[in-house]
Every structure is written in C-alpha cells, then in structure tokens.
Amino acid sequence: MTLEGRVAFITGAASGIGRATAVLMAEAGATIVATDVNDKGLEETLSLLPKGSKSEKIVLDVSDSAAVNAVVVSVEERHGRLDIMANVAGIAFASAEEKRKVHEEMALIAQSLRERRPPRRPPEFFHHLTDDDFKRMLKVHLYGTFYCMRAAIPIMTRQSKGAIVNCSSAAAFLAPMSEAHYTAAKAAIVALTRNAATELGPRGIRVNAVAPGAIDTPMVRDGLMPEFLDMLMQTTPLQRMADPREVAEAILFLASDAGSYFTGQTLEPNGGIHSGL
C-alpha cells in the first residue's frame, strides 16, 4: 500500500497507536503531520520515521475547537492539500481524582478475585463520575474527533477525495465497568463515523473507524491494573494484547486505496474479544 504524494494528519501521535500510525504511513510514503499535546513525545515519534521522510509536528489540544481549525487550515496552506486524517487522540482518565477512585475500586475487586469470594460491596464507579470528568472525556474523544473532521471536510471537498479514520474502542460494544464516559464517547464515535460517511460519500470522502481491543500502549497500562489485564487476556481468544502497529495496519488499510470501497465501517482489531466473553 502506497501513500506517495499524500498528506496525513494524525492526532495522538506522541505514543501508542498514533505513533505507530505515523511511522507506518511514513513508511508508505506519506507526508506526516503529527499532532499531540505532548511535544517531547512528538519529537520521539519523528525520530522513528524512516530517514528522508517528510514530516512536521504540531502541539495541539484536539478539545480546543479554535486551535483545531487554525492548525488544519495552516496544514493546507503549507502543503496544498490534506488527504488523510487519523483521529487517534485519547485519554484514559479525565482527572487525577478519577484515576485514584477507579484504581481504588479495582483494587477491591482484584482482592475478591484473589480470595475467590464476592466483593464486600458492589463497585462504585458510575455515580462517582463528576460533571467535569464526564465532559472532559467527551471533549477529548468525541468533540475532538468531531472538531478535526469538521475542519478537514472543506479541504477534502475541494479535492473531491479524502479519507478519515476515527479511533473508537471495543469498549463501545462491551461496556466495561468503570468506563461509562469512555464507553459513551467511543460508541458515539461509531455513530458519528457512519453519519459522516453517508453525507460525505458523494463528495469522494470516505469515513471509517477502528475499534481496538486491549493494545499494549501506555494509556492501556495506565488505565488497567495487572490483575485486570490478566483477566482480559483470559477472555481474549488470542490471549495477548496487540502491538500498536497491528491497529495502525488497519488504519493504513482504511486510509489507502486498498480500502477504496470501505466507508461507514468499523474494523475491530480486538483479538476476538467478543467471541471470548
């Protein structure tokens, strides 16, 4: 699959799936516009690109609508086009307090699993979510995806061609405990993808998504305690986490001409987790 002559805009490119996507698309010949809030991580990503790759990094908070608009417009001004948008940016927790509470509840469940007994009390995740935490999670995942898509559409419309790939999650379909806001955001991304594909298809713009399972990224390891990762692997037929590059391969396929008849679809590189439950 070649992306020679194409400009790829990638959010969340400082680590994990976003970084792997940047590397893979650079290997395929694309000019890479790597964005993230983590400038140091972006530097590391660019250092991993093949020698001679055309690339640039931009520090960007995708939850800032005005910043997204300005950055995407500037990309067209510098490169003359925008062919691919991969919306991968995401967070595991909306705040330090939320992370503390989730890990506290997970520790109680993990203890009951080790002792082979029911938890001493029902888990308390949902009703402890604050307004700010719920809004923050949606702002980064759902709003951020929407802002980036909206900014790219006029450019891709003028070109009569473009490919957008959004990052959902297996959580959108499994609804795991402790992740109500994350699940809601990722499920909404699937619906947003399908809606946009219906409207934008006649303009030559394809819109698809990926919904990964457990991926070996800093975000996943930060979000799940080791006991829960082990339990997740036991319910996944392939019994392992995926390398981020395995998800990036799916993103590359959807963004390339190899996926030219795919739109409104959600590919699920998840190790068969639905089958294992």
C-alpha positions in Angstrom: 0.0 0.0 0.0 1.5 3.3 -1.0 0.6 6.8 0.2 3.2 8.6 -2.0 2.2 12.3 -2.6 -0.4 12.3 0.2 -0.5 14.4 3.4 -1.6 12.6 6.5 -2.8 14.4 9.6 -2.6 12.3 12.7 -3.7 13.2 16.2 -2.4 11.5 19.4 0.8 10.8 17.5 3.1 11.1 20.5 2.7 7.5 21.6 0.8 4.2 21.1 -1.5 3.8 18.2 -1.0 7.3 16.9 2.8 6.9 16.9 2.6 3.6 15.1 0.2 5.1 12.6 2.6 7.9 11.9 5.5 5.5 11.4 3.5 3.2 9.2 2.2 5.9 7.0 5.6 7.5 6.6 6.9 4.1 5.5 4.2 4.1 2.9 5.4 7.4 1.6 3.0 10.0 3.1 4.0 13.4 4.4 3.3 13.2 8.1 1.7 16.0 10.2 2.0 14.6 13.7 -0.1 16.3 16.4 -0.4 15.8 20.2 -0.3 17.8 23.5 3.0 16.0 24.3 5.8 17.9 22.5 8.5 15.6 23.7 6.6 12.5 22.6 6.1 14.1 19.2 9.9 14.6 18.9 10.4 10.9 19.7 7.8 9.9 17.1 9.5 11.9 14.4 12.9 10.4 15.3 11.3 6.9 14.5 10.2 7.8 11.0 12.2 6.5 8.0 15.2 8.6 7.1 14.2 11.2 4.5 10.5 11.2 5.5 8.6 14.5 5.1 7.2 15.4 8.4 6.3 18.1 10.9 5.0 18.1 14.5 2.3 20.4 15.9 1.4 20.7 19.6 -2.4 20.6 19.5 -5.2 20.0 22.1 -8.0 18.5 20.0 -10.6 19.6 22.5 -9.9 23.2 21.5 -12.1 23.9 18.5 -10.4 27.2 17.5 -7.0 25.7 17.7 -8.0 22.7 15.6 -9.5 24.9 12.9 -6.4 27.1 12.8 -4.0 24.2 12.6 -5.9 22.3 9.9 -6.1 25.5 7.8 -2.4 26.0 8.2 -1.7 22.5 7.0 -3.4 23.2 3.7 -1.6 26.5 3.4 1.8 24.8 3.8 1.2 21.5 1.9 -1.5 22.5 -0.5 -3.7 19.5 0.4 -4.9 17.2 3.1 -5.6 13.6 2.1 -5.8 11.6 5.3 -7.0 12.4 8.8 -6.4 9.8 11.5 -8.2 10.8 14.7 -6.4 8.8 17.4 -6.0 11.2 20.3 -7.4 9.9 23.6 -7.1 9.8 27.4 -7.6 7.0 29.9 -8.8 9.3 32.8 -10.3 12.7 32.9 -8.6 13.7 36.1 -6.2 12.5 38.8 -9.0 12.1 41.3 -11.0 9.9 38.9 -7.9 7.7 38.3 -7.4 7.4 42.1 -11.1 6.4 42.6 -11.1 3.9 39.8 -7.9 2.2 40.9 -9.3 2.1 44.5 -12.4 0.3 43.3 -10.4 -2.0 41.0 -8.2 -3.0 44.0 -11.3 -4.1 45.9 -12.5 -6.2 43.0 -9.0 -7.7 42.5 -8.7 -8.7 46.1 -12.1 -10.5 45.9 -10.8 -12.3 42.8 -7.6 -13.4 44.6 -9.6 -14.6 47.6 -12.2 -16.2 45.4 -15.1 -14.5 47.0 -17.7 -11.9 46.0 -16.7 -8.2 46.6 -17.6 -6.9 50.1 -19.7 -4.3 48.4 -20.9 -3.5 44.9 -18.4 -1.5 42.8 -19.0 2.3 42.8 -17.9 3.8 39.5 -20.9 5.3 37.7 -22.4 7.6 40.3 -19.0 8.9 41.3 -18.3 10.4 37.9 -18.3 14.2 38.2 -19.7 16.6 35.6 -16.2 17.8 34.8 -14.8 14.3 34.3 -17.7 13.3 32.0 -17.4 16.4 30.0 -13.6 16.2 29.7 -13.7 12.6 28.4 -16.3 13.5 25.8 -14.3 16.7 24.9 -11.2 14.8 24.0 -12.6 11.7 22.4 -15.9 12.7 20.8 -15.7 16.5 20.4 -12.0 16.3 19.4 -12.8 13.8 16.7 -15.7 16.0 15.5 -13.6 19.2 15.5 -10.9 17.6 13.4 -13.4 16.0 11.0 -15.3 19.3 10.6 -12.1 21.2 9.9 -10.9 18.7 7.3 -14.1 18.4 5.3 -13.9 21.7 3.3 -10.4 20.9 2.2 -11.2 17.3 1.2 -14.4 18.5 -0.5 -12.3 20.9 -2.7 -10.1 17.9 -3.6 -13.1 15.6 -4.2 -11.2 13.0 -2.3 -10.2 12.2 1.2 -10.0 9.5 3.9 -10.9 9.9 7.5 -10.2 7.2 10.1 -11.5 7.6 13.6 -10.5 5.6 16.7 -13.3 4.0 18.7 -12.8 1.1 21.0 -14.0 -2.4 21.8 -15.4 -0.7 24.9 -18.1 0.8 22.7 -19.6 -2.7 22.3 -18.6 -4.4 25.5 -19.5 -1.6 28.0 -16.8 -2.4 30.6 -17.3 -1.5 34.2 -15.7 1.8 35.3 -15.7 3.3 31.9 -19.2 4.8 31.4 -18.0 8.1 30.0 -15.3 6.5 27.9 -17.8 3.9 26.6 -20.3 6.6 25.7 -17.7 8.6 23.8 -16.3 5.7 21.9 -19.8 4.4 21.0 -20.7 7.9 19.8 -17.7 7.9 17.5 -19.0 4.8 15.7 -22.3 6.6 15.1 -20.6 9.8 14.1 -18.5 7.9 11.6 -21.5 6.3 10.0 -23.4 9.5 9.8 -20.5 11.4 8.2 -19.9 8.5 5.7 -23.5 8.8 4.5 -23.2 12.5 3.9 -19.7 12.8 2.6 -19.6 9.8 0.3 -20.9 11.7 -2.7 -18.1 14.2 -2.2 -15.5 11.5 -2.5 -14.7 11.4 1.2 -14.6 8.1 2.9 -15.1 7.9 6.7 -14.3 4.8 8.7 -13.3 3.8 12.2 -11.3 1.2 14.1 -12.4 -0.3 17.5 -9.3 -1.9 19.1 -9.3 -4.3 22.0 -6.5 -4.4 24.5 -3.5 -2.7 23.0 0.0 -2.6 24.6 0.1 1.2 25.0 1.0 3.5 27.9 -2.7 4.5 28.1 -4.0 1.0 28.5 -1.3 0.0 31.1 -2.0 3.2 33.0 -5.8 2.5 32.9 -5.9 -1.1 34.0 -4.3 -2.9 37.0 -2.2 -6.0 36.2 -4.9 -8.3 37.5 -7.5 -6.9 35.2 -5.1 -7.1 32.2 -4.6 -10.8 33.0 -8.4 -11.3 33.2 -8.9 -9.5 29.9 -6.3 -11.7 28.2 -8.1 -14.8 29.5 -11.3 -13.8 27.8 -9.5 -12.9 24.6 -9.1 -15.9 22.2 -5.6 -14.8 21.1 -4.7 -14.4 24.8 -2.4 -11.4 24.3 -2.5 -7.6 23.9 -2.0 -6.3 20.4 1.1 -4.3 19.3 0.0 -0.7 18.4 1.3 -1.4 14.9 -1.3 -4.1 14.4 -4.0 -1.4 14.8 -2.1 1.0 12.7 -2.1 -1.6 9.9 -5.9 -1.4 9.9 -5.9 2.4 9.9 -3.4 2.3 7.0 -5.7 0.0 5.1 -8.8 2.1 5.6 -6.9 5.3 4.6 -5.3 3.8 1.5 -6.6 2.9 -2.0 -6.7 -0.7 -0.8 -9.8 0.3 1.3 -11.3 2.4 -1.5 -14.7 0.8 -1.2 -14.9 0.9 2.6 -16.9 3.7 4.1 -19.1 3.9 7.2 -17.3 0.8 8.5 -15.8 0.0 11.9 -12.9 -2.6 11.8 -12.3 -4.4 15.1 -8.7 -5.5 15.7 -9.5 -7.0 19.1 -8.1 -10.5 19.2 -11.6 -12.0 19.1 -12.6 -10.5 22.5 -16.3 -10.6 21.6 -16.0 -14.4 21.0 -14.2 -14.9 24.2 -16.8 -13.5 26.6 
